[in-house]
Amino acid sequence: MENDIETLQSILQHDPSNFQARRELSILLLNKGFNEEAEGNLKYLIKYFPDDAELYYNLGIVYEKLKDFKKAASAYQKAIKISPQEDFYYNLGDVLVELKEWNEAIEAFRKVLTTSPDDGNSYFNLGICYINTDEKNLAIDCFQKAISLNPKDIYAYFHLANIYQNDGLTNFAEENYKKVLEISPDYSWAYYNLASIAYKNGNIEEAKEYLQKTIEYNSFDIEAYKLLTKISIKDGAIDEILETLHSAVNKNENGDLYYCLARIYKFIGDSDEYYDCLKNALKNPYTLTFPQKTVQKEFEAIQEKLGKHETIEPETSVEEYVSDENKDFSDYDEETSIKGFEEFDEESEQDSDDNGFDEDEEFEYDEDFDENIDETDFEEQE
């Protein structure tokens, strides 16, 4: 492909007005990941072919790859204005999801379904939008429709299970999480949520088995270690959880893991290890999600005791220090991100500040989009 790019660039050096060569070059650059170069060539072509919907569509793809979702939405809107097409609406829906413009995204995906009523991906995306507009029943309908069209859509099963779990319908939730695991046995988040359900239902051994499966398939799942720590302390499996946590922290220095270890050592009355683990937790503040002031206060307290040659007594009860909320993907924020979802690029999840978009601002199509294409953007590609 690189030779093709070089050949087309050579053609354009001798004949900059060869529009067909420039069009082919822009697509090759786009496919190869040279997004800025593709953008320049597409803008150049749009100056001469302002009614070419495909050019705007491809420009929208460029802006998506550049994480400039507001410009991408404007480009797709322009393409739709010229020639409404299913792919244009679908891509518009995707970027509106990124902009958290849920109602506008719903409208775009509904447009896709008017011409492709069996598009399971559009139903899935509608389900995501309806979750975020608090229209739970519509979300359920969409995920069920997505599943009927694609019985192996693990993400639709997962979201459906998550809704049921949040509503306390644990039997339905378990059924759908287990369906996820039938299709994808290594899907760690399904194991975690099954563990959470089992724990809340008092099925401790079952919860531990699911958490161990979670860690087997995702050794960096800190929430699994947190819940497993709580369960193991209550269950008296101290040696087992110490081995698990020490193995984990040797692979991944993590503030939360050190704090889990600290809680165990406090529970069994090992003052020195308790002190050391609190110290290490505070030395890893960026991975410490427990309240840092609380950890600091504990550290200062045990430091003072050790300075007076005092020790701590083993605890007789377990503090409730870990949230048991199930993992869901309803928020399109930094990690939600929609973690593990093939339909969404995990690198695209970012704060609204990253693209200059105010979450509370209503999205509007930029009517001056063409005028905003500056002549200086059309430098010849060397």
C-alpha positions in Angstrom: 0.0 0.0 0.0 2.9 2.4 0.7 4.1 2.0 -2.9 0.6 2.9 -4.0 0.6 6.0 -1.9 4.0 7.0 -3.2 2.9 6.5 -6.8 -0.3 8.6 -6.3 1.7 11.3 -4.5 4.1 11.4 -7.5 1.2 11.7 -9.9 -0.2 14.6 -7.9 3.2 16.4 -7.8 3.1 16.5 -11.6 -0.6 17.0 -11.9 -2.3 18.5 -8.8 -5.6 18.7 -10.6 -5.8 14.9 -11.0 -8.9 14.5 -8.9 -9.2 10.8 -9.3 -5.7 10.2 -8.1 -6.3 12.5 -5.1 -9.5 10.7 -4.3 -7.8 7.3 -4.4 -4.9 8.8 -2.3 -7.3 10.1 0.4 -8.9 6.7 0.8 -5.5 4.9 1.0 -4.2 7.4 3.5 -7.4 7.0 5.6 -7.1 3.2 5.6 -3.4 3.4 6.4 -4.0 5.7 9.4 -2.5 8.9 8.0 -5.5 10.8 9.1 -4.2 14.4 8.9 -3.0 13.8 5.3 -6.3 12.2 4.4 -8.1 15.2 5.9 -6.1 17.6 3.8 -6.8 15.8 0.5 -10.5 15.4 1.3 -10.9 19.1 2.0 -9.1 19.9 -1.2 -11.6 17.7 -3.1 -14.6 19.1 -1.3 -13.7 22.6 -2.6 -14.1 21.3 -6.2 -16.9 18.8 -5.5 -19.1 20.4 -2.7 -22.0 18.1 -3.5 -20.1 14.8 -3.2 -21.7 13.1 -0.2 -19.0 10.4 -0.1 -16.3 13.0 0.4 -18.1 14.3 3.5 -18.7 10.8 4.7 -15.0 9.9 4.5 -14.1 13.2 6.1 -16.4 12.3 9.0 -14.5 9.0 9.4 -11.2 11.0 9.5 -12.6 13.2 12.3 -13.8 10.1 14.2 -10.3 8.7 14.1 -8.9 12.0 15.2 -11.4 12.0 18.1 -13.0 15.3 16.9 -16.5 14.0 17.2 -18.2 17.3 16.8 -16.6 17.9 13.4 -17.3 14.3 12.5 -21.0 14.8 13.3 -21.1 17.9 11.1 -19.4 16.0 8.2 -21.9 13.2 8.5 -24.8 15.6 8.7 -23.6 17.3 5.5 -23.3 13.9 3.7 -26.9 13.1 4.8 -28.2 16.5 3.6 -26.8 15.8 0.2 -27.7 12.1 0.0 -29.4 10.3 2.9 -27.8 6.9 3.2 -27.9 4.1 5.8 -24.1 4.2 6.5 -24.2 7.9 7.0 -26.9 7.7 9.6 -25.2 4.8 11.4 -21.9 6.7 11.7 -23.7 9.8 12.7 -25.4 7.8 15.5 -22.0 6.5 16.6 -20.5 10.0 17.0 -23.6 11.3 18.7 -23.2 8.5 21.3 -19.6 9.7 21.8 -21.0 13.2 22.3 -23.6 11.8 24.7 -26.4 13.3 22.5 -28.6 10.4 23.2 -31.9 11.6 21.7 -30.2 12.7 18.4 -28.4 9.3 18.3 -31.7 7.5 18.8 -33.1 9.4 15.8 -30.1 8.5 13.7 -30.3 4.7 14.5 -34.0 4.8 13.9 -33.3 6.1 10.4 -31.0 3.1 9.8 -33.8 0.8 10.8 -36.3 2.3 8.4 -34.2 0.9 5.6 -32.5 -2.0 7.4 -35.0 -3.4 9.9 -32.8 -6.4 10.7 -29.7 -4.4 11.7 -28.9 -5.9 15.0 -26.1 -3.4 15.7 -28.5 -0.5 15.5 -30.9 -2.1 18.0 -27.9 -2.7 20.3 -26.9 1.0 20.0 -30.4 2.1 20.6 -30.4 0.0 23.8 -27.3 1.9 24.9 -29.0 5.2 24.2 -32.2 4.2 26.0 -30.2 3.2 29.1 -28.8 6.7 29.2 -32.2 8.3 28.7 -33.7 6.3 31.6 -36.0 4.4 29.2 -35.3 1.0 30.7 -38.2 -0.9 29.0 -37.2 0.4 25.6 -33.6 -0.6 26.3 -34.7 -4.1 27.2 -36.8 -4.3 24.0 -33.9 -3.2 21.9 -31.4 -5.6 23.5 -33.9 -8.5 23.1 -34.4 -7.6 19.4 -30.6 -7.4 18.9 -30.3 -10.9 20.4 -33.1 -12.3 18.2 -31.2 -11.0 15.2 -27.8 -12.2 16.5 -28.1 -14.9 19.1 -24.4 -14.6 19.8 -24.4 -10.9 20.7 -22.8 -11.3 24.1 -22.9 -7.5 24.7 -26.6 -7.4 24.3 -27.0 -10.3 26.8 -24.6 -8.5 29.2 -26.5 -5.2 29.1 -29.8 -7.0 29.5 -28.4 -8.9 32.5 -27.2 -5.7 34.0 -30.6 -4.0 33.8 -32.2 -7.0 35.4 -29.5 -7.0 38.1 -30.0 -3.4 38.9 -33.7 -4.1 39.2 -33.2 -6.9 41.6 -34.4 -9.5 39.1 -31.4 -11.7 39.9 -32.7 -14.9 38.3 -33.1 -13.2 34.9 -29.7 -11.5 35.4 -28.0 -14.8 36.1 -29.6 -16.4 33.1 -28.2 -13.8 30.8 -24.8 -13.6 32.4 -24.5 -17.3 32.0 -25.6 -17.0 28.4 -22.7 -14.6 27.9 -20.3 -17.2 29.3 -21.7 -19.9 27.1 -20.7 -17.8 24.1 -17.5 -16.3 25.6 -16.2 -18.4 28.5 -13.4 -15.9 29.2 -15.6 -12.8 29.7 -14.4 -11.8 33.1 -17.0 -9.1 33.9 -19.8 -11.6 33.7 -18.1 -13.7 36.3 -17.7 -10.7 38.5 -21.4 -9.8 38.4 -22.4 -13.4 39.0 -20.1 -13.3 42.0 -21.8 -10.1 43.2 -25.2 -11.7 42.9 -24.1 -14.8 44.7 -22.5 -12.8 47.5 -25.7 -10.7 48.1 -27.7 -13.9 48.1 -25.4 -15.4 50.8 -23.8 -18.0 48.5 -20.3 -17.4 49.7 -18.5 -20.4 48.1 -20.2 -19.7 44.8 -19.2 -16.1 44.9 -15.6 -17.0 45.6 -15.6 -19.4 42.7 -16.9 -16.7 40.3 -14.3 -14.2 41.6 -11.5 -16.7 41.2 -12.7 -17.1 37.6 -12.8 -13.3 37.2 -9.1 -13.1 38.3 -8.1 -16.1 36.2 -9.3 -14.3 33.0 -8.4 -10.8 34.1 -5.6 -10.7 36.7 -5.8 -6.9 36.8 -9.5 -6.7 37.9 -9.0 -4.8 41.2 -12.7 -4.8 42.1 -12.6 -8.6 42.1 -9.7 -8.6 44.5 -11.6 -6.2 46.8 -14.7 -8.3 46.9 -12.7 -11.5 47.3 -10.9 -9.9 50.2 -14.1 -9.1 52.0 -15.5 -12.5 51.4 -12.3 -14.3 52.5 -12.1 -12.4 55.7 -15.7 -13.2 56.5 -15.1 -16.8 55.5 -11.9 -17.2 57.5 -9.8 -18.0 54.4 -7.0 -15.8 55.5 -4.0 -17.8 54.1 -5.7 -18.2 50.8 -6.5 -14.5 50.2 -3.0 -13.4 51.5 -1.4 -15.7 48.9 -3.7 -14.4 46.2 -3.1 -10.7 47.0 0.7 -11.0 47.4 0.8 -12.8 44.0 -1.3 -10.0 42.5 0.7 -7.2 44.0 4.0 -8.7 42.8 2.7 -8.5 39.3 1.0 -5.1 39.7 2.0 -2.5 42.3 -1.5 -1.1 43.1 -2.7 1.1 46.0 -6.0 -0.7 46.3 -4.3 -4.1 46.5 -2.0 -2.9 49.2 -4.9 -1.5 51.1 -6.7 -4.9 50.8 -3.6 -6.5 52.3 -3.6 -3.9 55.0 -7.2 -4.7 56.0 -6.3 -8.4 56.3 -3.3 -7.7 58.5 -5.3 -5.4 60.6 -7.9 -8.0 61.0 -5.5 -10.7 62.2 -3.5 -8.2 64.3 -0.2 -8.1 62.5 0.9 -4.5 63.2 4.1 -4.4 61.2 2.6 -5.8 58.0 -0.4 -3.6 58.5 1.9 -0.6 58.7 4.0 -1.6 55.7 0.9 -2.2 53.5 -0.7 1.1 54.4 2.6 2.8 53.6 2.8 1.1 50.2 -0.9 2.0 49.5 -0.1 5.7 50.1 3.0 5.4 47.9 0.6 4.4 45.0 -2.0 7.2 45.1 -3.0 7.0 41.5 -4.2 3.4 41.9 -5.8 4.0 45.4 -9.5 4.4 45.1 -10.2 4.0 48.7 -10.5 7.4 50.4 -6.9 8.6 50.8 -7.7 10.6 53.9 -9.0 7.5 55.6 -5.9 5.5 54.6 -3.6 8.3 55.8 -5.4 8.5 59.1 -5.0 4.8 59.6 -1.4 5.0 58.7 -0.7 7.8 61.2 -2.6 5.9 63.9 -0.6 2.7 63.5 2.6 4.7 63.1 2.0 6.3 66.5 1.2 2.9 68.1 4.4 1.3 66.7 6.4 4.4 67.9 5.0 3.6 71.4 5.8 -0.1 71.0 2.1 -0.8 71.0 0.3 -3.4 68.9 -3.1 -3.8 67.5 -5.6 -6.5 68.6 -7.1 -8.9 66.0 -10.6 -7.7 64.9 -13.7 -9.6 65.8 -15.9 -8.1 63.0 -15.4 -7.2 59.4 -15.8 -3.6 58.2 -18.0 -3.0 55.2 -15.5 -1.1 53.1 -16.2 -2.4 49.6 -19.1 -1.4 47.4 -20.9 -4.4 46.0 -22.3 -2.6 43.0 -22.3 -4.6 39.8 -20.1 -3.6 36.9 -22.1 -2.0 34.1 -21.3 0.0 31.0 -24.1 2.5 31.0 -21.8 5.5 31.3 -19.7 6.6 28.4 -16.9 8.0 30.4 -13.2 7.3 30.6 -13.2 3.7 31.2 -16.8 2.7 30.4 -16.3 2.5 29.5 -17.9 0.1 27.6 -15.0 -2.0 28.5 -14.4 -4.8 26.1 -17.0 -3.8 23.7 -16.0 -4.4 20.1 -18.6 -2.0 18.8 -16.8 0.8 20.6 -13.1 1.7 20.4 -12.0 1.8 24.0 -9.4 4.5 23.2 -12.2 6.8 22.1 -13.6 7.1 25.6 -12.6 10.4 26.9 -13.7 13.4 28.9 -15.8 15.9 27.0 -13.0 18.4 27.4 -10.8 16.4 25.1 -12.9 17.3 22.1 -14.0 20.8 23.3 -17.6 19.7 23.6 -19.7 20.9 26.5 -21.9 17.9 27.7 -24.7 20.3 28.5 -24.6 22.0 25.2 -27.1 20.8 22.6 -25.5 19.6 19.4 -26.4 21.6 16.3 -25.2 21.0 12.7 -22.6 23.5 11.7 -24.3 25.3 8.8 -21.0 27.1 8.0 -19.2 23.8 7.7 -18.1 24.4 4.1 -17.0 28.0 4.9 -14.9 26.7 7.8 -12.8 24.7 5.3 -9.8 27.0 5.0 -7.7 27.3 1.9 -4.6 26.8 4.1 -5.8 23.3 4.9 -5.2 22.3 1.3 -1.5 22.1 1.1 -0.1 19.7 -1.5 0.8 16.3 -0.1 4.5 15.6 -0.5 
